[in-house]
Amino acid sequence: MKAENKHTTMVWAIVVLAIMNISTFVTIMYHQHKAETIIPNDVKTPKLEAVAEKYSGRYFKEQLGFNSEQMDKFREFNRPFRMQAREITLQLADVRKAFLQEIAAPNSDTAKLNALSDSIGEMHKQLKKLMFQYCLDIKTICNNEQKEKLNQLFQDIFINESPMALPGHGPMKGMKKGMEQGQCKSQ
């Protein structure tokens, strides 16, 4: 094959890949916009609260059989954890929104998108570190039998990637709205 034919083939391959990338972004933006108009934010909040309730102090008390002394210790680190995790999650939602707005902009700034991507990654890292410390804190107040049960709960938390409704998935807009209206419950 001549060098000119190879060059032409490469150019067409690049054009096809660029078109595929653009259509992927447009499809994502379209479906996200469509989902937001179909499911109002206030409908998402009860599901978020139900997931958060699953991992509340009451949940751990019932699942692990915590006594009153264990619950007192649990409360010492649970409230600060939930407050920090909620703050990071809300920040993540804001950065994701800015990221999507920049992608949708007529002249998207790749430097800004890179910075926003880095911010999202850093916040995820902070959230994961906060989460594993929380899990280690819970472990310190458990007896051996409770630790076995706790390991199973940890599997549910980390495999499903929805720990205490904190991972920053779509429903956070509903949570933020609910918080502003005083509807969201905190532990």
Secondary structure, 3 states (H helix, E strand, C coil): CCHHHHHHHHHHHHHHHHHHHHHHHHHHHHHHHHHHHHCCHHHHHHHHHHHHHHCCHHHHHHHHCCCHHHHHHHHHHHHHHHHHHHHHHHHHHHHHHHHHHHHHCCCCCHHHHHHHHHHHHHHHHHHHHHHHHHHHHHHHCCCHHHHHHHHHHHHHHHHHCCHHHCCCCCCHHHHHHHHHCCCCCCC
